[in-house]
Amino acid sequence: MKMNFTARQMKVYDSVIQTAEKKLAKFDKFFGDEAEMDITFSMPNGLEMVEITIRSQGMVFRAEEAAETFANAID
C-alpha cells in the first residue's frame, strides 16, 4: 500500500512518521498493493489530529482522531 504523509501548517518529526508507518502497515493485509493511504497531521485548537483516508477498488475509508499526542491519535 502506498502511504502519503501531509502536515498542515506544521512540521512533523521523522519519529512520528515512522511510528505511523509501523502501526498503519497492519492494513496491508486488508488492502492490496493498489490501495493508497493519505495520512494528514494537523493541530487545531491545541490538539494533535490525525486524518487517515484509504482508497481501494473504488471505495473510500476515512477516520480522524484528535488527542494530546499523534501517537495516541493513531492508536
N, C-alpha and C positions, 0 to 999 in steps of 0.2 A: 504494500500500500504506500502510495506517495503521501508524504506529510509536508504541508506548507505552514510555516510559522509567521505570524504577523504580530507586531506590537503597535498599539495605538498610542501615540504621543508619549512614549516612554522607551526605556532601554531594558531589555530582558537579558539577564545573565545566562551564559552558556550552561551553567549548572542546572538552571530551571528548565532549559530546553532539553537537556539530557535526561532529566527526571521525567519530563513529559513523554519523550520518545520511548523510554523504558516502560512506563505504565500504559501508554496507549498502543504499544506494539501487540498487546493481547488481542486487539481487534482484528489482527491479520487472519486469525483462524475463522472469523465470521465473514470476511470480505475477501474477494480475490485481488490479484495484482492490479487490476484496472481501477480499483477504488481509489478515491482521493479524499484526504482528510485535511481540513483547514482548521488550524488552531490559532485563535486570536487572544492575545493578552491585553488587558486594559485595567485602569484604576479609577473607576468612577466613585465619587463620594468617599475616597479613602480606603475602599475595599479593593482587593485584588480579584479580578474577574477573568475567568477562562471560558471562551465560547468554542465549541467543537462542532463542526459540520462535516458529515461524511456523505459523499456522493458515490453511489454504486448502482449500476444497472437501472438507471432512470429513477431511482429512489433517493430521497434526502432524509438523513437522520441528523437531528440537531439537539444539542444540550448546552446549557450555560449554568455556571455556578459562581457565586462570589463568596469569598472567605477572607480570613486575615492574612493567609499566605497562598501563593499559587499552588504549592504542593497540596494543601488542604482542599483547594478548589478542584484540583484534578482528581483527587480521591473521591 
